[in-house]
């Protein structure tokens, strides 16, 4: 496609993703779902309870993913030849921002979990400095392990763009969440005013892409880990095959209204085929492009990076829940309303199988980063 047509095509896909859920809502229920427009999201109805058949099906799928991650050679991966050092680079000293960021992280972690009455309500404002302190701690570790190279050190302009794209991207997920009847919601929505919620949550959303990419670059300092997922099968959707893949992704945004509970997972999956196929059709590389060349390392490592960070997020959230009801905790404290598989919780809120959603969420984030770079014309290179 020519450049202008390509741009309009991808922009049109984004518009469709915003409009199709609305069309599906009116077709399925004659109007917008209950709770639509409340920000942050509130639980409007309880989801269906445990289902043995769904649990078994999701567990089998999770088992296959686990086997793939642990034993990629069983799936035809040959890896790369060994020979590089653990990090492949010389070490450097920690950068100037590492120790101050570590102090900020520790202080605000204590404030979030401490329930110090004398400091109440300072804990309401603890998440953003905690999250940003943690991001720069990770960056400092990457800097040290990679010989003075890190996102904050050498890709400062991209780092700034990540902040903007991150905030806007998560608003898209919050929007789509309404149409699956709130996979997640925020019980402390009344801590701040409406304006306060918009402002504070926006600041919180700025941290999502930076922290995921920091984890990714940290994993990249262990080359043998990435090498495990190289030399694999080449799965490339060629030519016309990309069209039905794209249509399937778009259809999920309509169908999630008709089957909000059976298709609750569509929020975490549907963007991948739409923008993966769409950007490929206009000749743009994405996080999925390496799979067509047999190198799955970028895709797998961003998935693992997001899973690792997911455990940190859920841990922080778990601490925010302690003494819940004693007085309002952080306004960003979230809970889940996951149907069918809401059992075996780790850190109280997230069910075990829910963590597998983080793997797909990371790929979603990178796809949206690729999309933003195409529409806004900036370099999206991370490695």
C-alpha positions as CSV (number, residue, x, y, z in Angstrom):
1,X,0.0,0.0,0.0
2,X,1.1,3.6,-0.6
3,X,2.0,5.5,2.5
4,X,-1.1,7.6,2.8
5,X,-3.4,4.6,2.2
6,X,-1.5,2.5,4.7
7,X,-1.9,5.3,7.3
8,X,-5.6,5.6,6.7
9,X,-6.0,1.8,6.8
10,X,-4.3,1.4,10.2
11,X,-6.1,4.5,11.6
12,X,-9.4,3.0,10.3
13,X,-8.6,-0.3,12.2
14,X,-8.1,1.7,15.4
15,X,-11.4,3.5,14.9
16,X,-13.2,0.2,14.2
17,X,-11.8,-1.2,17.5
18,X,-13.4,1.8,19.3
19,X,-16.8,1.6,17.4
20,X,-17.4,-2.2,17.1
21,X,-17.9,-2.8,20.8
22,X,-20.5,0.0,20.8
23,X,-22.3,-1.5,17.8
24,X,-22.2,-4.9,19.5
25,X,-23.6,-3.5,22.7
26,X,-26.6,-2.0,20.9
27,X,-27.2,-5.2,18.9
28,X,-26.9,-7.5,21.9
29,X,-28.6,-5.5,24.7
30,X,-30.1,-2.5,23.0
31,X,-27.7,0.0,24.7
32,X,-24.5,0.4,26.5
33,X,-23.6,-2.1,29.3
34,X,-24.3,-1.2,32.9
35,X,-21.6,0.8,34.5
36,X,-20.5,2.3,31.2
37,X,-19.0,5.7,31.7
38,X,-18.1,5.3,35.4
39,X,-14.5,6.0,36.0
40,X,-12.7,4.1,37.4
41,X,-14.7,1.0,36.7
42,X,-17.1,-0.3,39.3
43,X,-18.5,-3.8,39.7
44,X,-22.1,-3.8,38.4
45,X,-23.0,-7.5,38.6
46,X,-21.4,-10.7,39.9
47,X,-19.9,-13.0,37.3
48,X,-20.8,-16.7,36.9
49,X,-19.1,-19.0,39.5
50,X,-16.6,-21.8,39.1
51,X,-17.0,-24.1,36.0
52,X,-15.1,-27.4,36.0
53,X,-15.2,-27.7,32.2
54,X,-13.9,-24.1,31.7
55,X,-11.2,-24.7,34.3
56,X,-10.0,-27.9,32.7
57,X,-9.9,-26.3,29.3
58,X,-8.0,-23.2,30.4
59,X,-5.7,-25.4,32.5
60,X,-4.8,-27.5,29.5
61,X,-4.1,-24.4,27.5
62,X,-2.0,-23.0,30.4
63,X,-0.1,-26.4,30.6
64,X,0.8,-26.2,26.9
65,X,2.1,-22.6,27.4
66,X,4.1,-23.7,30.4
67,X,5.7,-26.7,28.5
68,X,6.6,-24.4,25.7
69,X,8.3,-21.8,28.0
70,X,10.2,-24.5,29.9
71,X,11.0,-26.9,27.1
72,X,11.1,-25.0,23.8
73,X,13.1,-27.8,22.2
74,X,10.0,-30.1,22.4
75,X,8.4,-27.6,20.0
76,X,11.1,-27.6,17.4
77,X,13.4,-24.8,18.8
78,X,17.1,-25.3,18.2
79,X,18.3,-22.1,19.8
80,X,21.4,-20.1,18.9
81,X,24.9,-21.3,19.2
82,X,26.4,-20.7,22.7
83,X,29.5,-18.7,23.2
84,X,28.4,-15.3,24.5
85,X,29.0,-14.3,28.1
86,X,26.1,-14.1,30.5
87,X,25.4,-10.5,29.7
88,X,27.6,-10.3,26.6
89,X,28.9,-6.9,27.8
90,X,31.2,-5.4,30.4
91,X,29.7,-4.3,33.7
92,X,29.3,-0.7,34.7
93,X,28.8,1.1,38.0
94,X,25.2,1.8,39.0
95,X,24.0,5.1,37.4
96,X,23.4,8.2,39.5
97,X,19.6,7.6,39.6
98,X,19.8,4.1,41.0
99,X,20.2,4.7,44.7
100,X,17.8,7.6,45.0
101,X,15.2,5.6,43.1
102,X,15.8,2.6,45.4
103,X,15.2,4.9,48.4
104,X,12.0,6.2,46.9
105,X,10.8,2.7,46.1
106,X,11.4,1.5,49.7
107,X,9.9,4.6,51.3
108,X,6.7,4.5,49.3
109,X,6.3,0.8,49.5
110,X,6.4,1.1,53.3
111,X,3.9,4.0,53.1
112,X,1.6,1.9,50.9
113,X,1.5,-1.1,53.2
114,X,2.2,0.5,56.6
115,X,-1.2,2.0,57.5
116,X,0.4,4.8,59.5
117,X,-2.5,6.8,61.0
118,X,-0.3,9.8,61.6
119,X,0.5,9.9,57.8
120,X,-3.0,9.2,56.6
121,X,-3.9,9.9,53.8
122,X,-0.4,10.1,52.3
123,X,-0.8,6.4,51.3
124,X,-3.4,7.5,48.8
125,X,-0.6,9.0,46.8
126,X,2.0,6.2,47.2
127,X,1.6,4.2,44.0
128,X,2.9,6.6,41.4
129,X,6.2,7.4,43.2
130,X,6.6,3.7,44.1
131,X,6.1,2.6,40.5
132,X,8.4,5.2,39.1
133,X,11.1,4.5,41.7
134,X,10.9,0.8,40.8
135,X,11.1,1.6,37.1
136,X,14.4,3.5,37.6
137,X,15.7,0.8,39.9
138,X,15.2,-1.7,37.1
139,X,16.8,0.7,34.6
140,X,19.8,1.0,36.9
141,X,20.2,-2.7,37.1
142,X,20.1,-2.9,33.3
143,X,22.6,-0.1,33.1
144,X,25.0,-1.9,35.3
145,X,24.6,-5.3,33.6
146,X,24.9,-3.9,30.0
147,X,27.9,-1.7,30.4
148,X,26.1,1.6,30.7
149,X,23.3,1.0,28.2
150,X,19.7,1.3,29.3
151,X,16.4,2.8,28.1
152,X,16.7,5.9,30.3
153,X,20.4,6.3,29.6
154,X,20.5,5.9,25.8
155,X,16.9,6.1,24.5
156,X,15.7,9.1,26.5
157,X,13.3,10.4,23.7
158,X,11.7,7.0,23.3
159,X,11.4,6.8,27.1
160,X,9.4,10.0,27.1
161,X,7.2,8.7,24.3
162,X,6.6,5.5,26.2
163,X,5.1,7.5,29.0
164,X,2.5,9.1,26.7
165,X,1.7,6.0,24.8
166,X,1.4,4.1,28.0
167,X,-1.2,6.4,29.5
168,X,-3.3,6.5,26.3
169,X,-3.0,2.7,25.8
170,X,-4.4,1.7,29.2
171,X,-7.4,4.0,28.7
172,X,-8.2,1.8,25.7
173,X,-8.2,-1.3,27.9
174,X,-10.3,0.5,30.5
175,X,-12.8,1.3,27.7
176,X,-12.9,-2.3,26.5
177,X,-13.3,-3.5,30.0
178,X,-16.9,-2.1,30.1
179,X,-18.0,-4.5,27.4
180,X,-16.9,-7.6,29.2
181,X,-18.8,-6.4,32.3
182,X,-15.7,-5.4,34.3
183,X,-13.0,-8.0,34.4
184,X,-11.4,-5.7,36.9
185,X,-12.8,-2.9,39.0
186,X,-11.7,-0.3,41.6
187,X,-13.7,-0.5,44.9
188,X,-12.0,2.7,46.3
189,X,-13.3,4.9,43.5
190,X,-14.7,7.4,46.0
191,X,-11.4,8.3,47.6
192,X,-10.8,11.1,45.1
193,X,-13.2,13.3,43.2
194,X,-14.0,12.5,39.5
195,X,-11.3,14.9,38.4
196,X,-8.9,13.6,40.9
197,X,-9.5,10.0,39.7
198,X,-8.8,11.0,36.1
199,X,-5.7,12.9,37.0
200,X,-4.2,10.3,39.4
201,X,-5.1,7.3,37.3
202,X,-3.6,8.9,34.3
203,X,-0.3,9.4,36.2
204,X,-0.5,5.7,37.2
205,X,-1.0,4.6,33.6
206,X,2.2,6.3,32.5
207,X,4.2,3.6,34.3
208,X,2.9,0.5,32.4
209,X,4.9,0.5,29.2
210,X,8.1,1.8,30.8
211,X,8.2,-0.9,33.5
212,X,7.4,-3.7,31.0
213,X,10.1,-2.6,28.7
214,X,12.5,-2.3,31.6
215,X,11.9,-5.9,32.5
216,X,12.3,-6.8,28.9
217,X,15.7,-5.1,28.6
218,X,16.7,-6.7,31.8
219,X,15.9,-10.2,30.4
220,X,17.9,-9.3,27.3
221,X,21.0,-9.0,29.5
222,X,20.8,-12.8,29.9
223,X,21.4,-13.8,26.2
224,X,21.1,-17.5,26.9
225,X,17.5,-16.9,27.9
226,X,16.6,-15.3,24.5
227,X,18.6,-17.9,22.6
228,X,16.3,-20.6,23.9
229,X,13.5,-19.2,21.7
230,X,15.5,-18.7,18.5
231,X,15.8,-21.2,15.7
232,X,12.2,-22.2,16.0
233,X,9.4,-22.9,13.5
234,X,8.6,-20.1,11.1
235,X,4.9,-19.3,11.5
236,X,4.2,-16.5,9.0
237,X,0.8,-15.6,7.8
238,X,1.3,-14.9,4.1
239,X,-0.8,-12.9,1.7
240,X,-4.5,-13.4,1.9
241,X,-4.3,-15.4,5.2
242,X,-3.8,-12.2,7.1
243,X,-7.2,-10.9,6.1
244,X,-9.2,-13.6,7.9
245,X,-6.9,-13.3,10.9
246,X,-7.7,-9.6,11.0
247,X,-11.4,-10.2,10.6
248,X,-11.4,-12.7,13.4
249,X,-9.8,-10.2,15.7
250,X,-12.3,-7.5,14.8
251,X,-15.3,-9.9,15.2
252,X,-14.2,-10.5,18.9
253,X,-14.9,-6.8,19.6
254,X,-18.6,-7.4,18.6
255,X,-19.0,-10.9,20.0
256,X,-17.7,-9.9,23.5
257,X,-21.0,-8.1,23.9
258,X,-23.1,-11.1,23.1
259,X,-21.0,-13.4,25.3
260,X,-19.2,-11.2,27.8
261,X,-18.4,-13.9,30.2
262,X,-17.3,-16.8,27.9
263,X,-15.3,-14.2,25.9
264,X,-13.9,-12.3,28.9
265,X,-10.4,-13.2,27.6
266,X,-11.0,-11.3,24.4
267,X,-9.9,-8.0,26.0
268,X,-6.3,-9.5,26.3
269,X,-6.2,-11.2,22.9
270,X,-8.2,-9.4,20.2
271,X,-5.8,-6.5,19.6
272,X,-3.0,-8.9,18.7
273,X,-4.5,-10.4,15.5
274,X,-6.0,-7.0,14.4
275,X,-2.8,-4.9,14.6
276,X,-0.4,-7.8,14.1
277,X,-2.0,-8.6,10.7
278,X,-2.9,-5.0,9.9
279,X,0.6,-3.6,10.4
280,X,2.1,-6.6,8.6
281,X,-0.2,-5.8,5.6
282,X,1.3,-2.4,5.3
283,X,4.8,-3.7,5.6
284,X,5.5,-2.6,9.2
285,X,7.5,-4.8,11.6
286,X,5.9,-5.7,14.9
287,X,6.8,-7.7,18.0
288,X,5.4,-10.7,16.1
289,X,7.5,-10.3,13.0
290,X,10.4,-12.4,14.3
291,X,8.1,-15.4,14.6
292,X,7.8,-15.5,10.8
293,X,11.6,-15.7,10.7
294,X,11.9,-18.4,13.3
295,X,13.1,-16.1,16.1
296,X,10.5,-16.0,18.8
297,X,12.8,-14.4,21.4
298,X,11.4,-10.9,21.3
299,X,7.8,-12.1,21.6
300,X,8.5,-14.6,24.3
301,X,10.7,-12.2,26.4
302,X,8.2,-9.4,26.4
303,X,5.6,-11.9,27.5
304,X,7.8,-13.2,30.3
305,X,8.8,-9.6,31.3
306,X,5.1,-8.7,31.7
307,X,4.5,-11.9,33.7
308,X,7.3,-11.1,36.1
309,X,6.1,-7.5,36.5
310,X,2.6,-8.9,37.0
311,X,3.7,-10.7,40.1
312,X,5.1,-7.4,41.4
313,X,1.9,-5.5,40.7
314,X,-0.2,-8.2,42.3
315,X,2.1,-8.2,45.3
316,X,1.8,-4.5,45.7
317,X,-2.0,-4.7,45.3
318,X,-2.1,-7.5,47.9
319,X,-0.4,-5.3,50.5
320,X,-2.9,-2.5,49.6
321,X,-5.7,-4.8,50.6
322,X,-4.4,-5.5,54.1
323,X,-6.9,-4.2,56.6
324,X,-9.3,-3.4,53.8
325,X,-12.2,-1.7,55.4
326,X,-10.2,-0.2,58.2
327,X,-10.1,2.9,56.1
328,X,-9.8,3.5,52.4
329,X,-6.5,2.4,50.9
330,X,-4.9,3.5,47.7
331,X,-7.5,4.5,45.1
332,X,-5.9,2.4,42.5
333,X,-6.5,-0.8,44.4
334,X,-8.1,-3.3,42.0
335,X,-10.2,-6.4,42.3
336,X,-11.1,-9.0,39.7
337,X,-14.5,-10.4,38.6
338,X,-13.2,-13.3,36.5
339,X,-15.8,-15.9,35.5
340,X,-15.4,-19.7,35.7
341,X,-11.8,-19.9,36.8
342,X,-11.6,-17.6,39.8
343,X,-9.9,-20.1,42.1
344,X,-6.4,-20.8,43.5
345,X,-5.4,-17.2,44.2
346,X,-1.9,-15.9,44.4
347,X,-1.6,-12.6,46.4
348,X,-5.3,-12.8,47.2
349,X,-6.9,-11.2,44.1
350,X,-5.5,-12.8,41.0
351,X,-6.5,-16.4,40.3
352,X,-3.6,-18.6,39.2
353,X,-4.8,-19.0,35.6
354,X,-5.2,-15.2,35.4
355,X,-1.4,-14.8,35.4
356,X,-1.3,-16.4,32.0
357,X,-3.2,-13.3,30.8
358,X,-0.1,-11.2,31.6
359,X,1.8,-13.1,28.8
360,X,-0.7,-11.8,26.2
361,X,-0.9,-8.4,27.8
362,X,2.8,-7.8,27.2
363,X,2.4,-8.6,23.5
364,X,-0.6,-6.3,23.4
365,X,1.4,-3.5,24.9
366,X,4.2,-3.9,22.3
367,X,1.7,-4.1,19.5
368,X,0.2,-0.8,20.7
369,X,3.7,0.6,20.8
370,X,4.2,-0.5,17.2
371,X,0.9,1.0,16.3
372,X,1.7,4.4,17.9
373,X,5.1,4.5,16.2
374,X,3.5,4.0,12.8
375,X,0.8,6.6,13.3
376,X,3.0,9.2,15.0
377,X,6.1,8.4,12.9
378,X,8.7,7.6,15.5
379,X,11.3,4.9,16.0
380,X,9.9,2.0,18.1
381,X,13.2,0.1,18.4
382,X,13.7,-1.2,21.9
383,X,16.6,-3.7,21.5
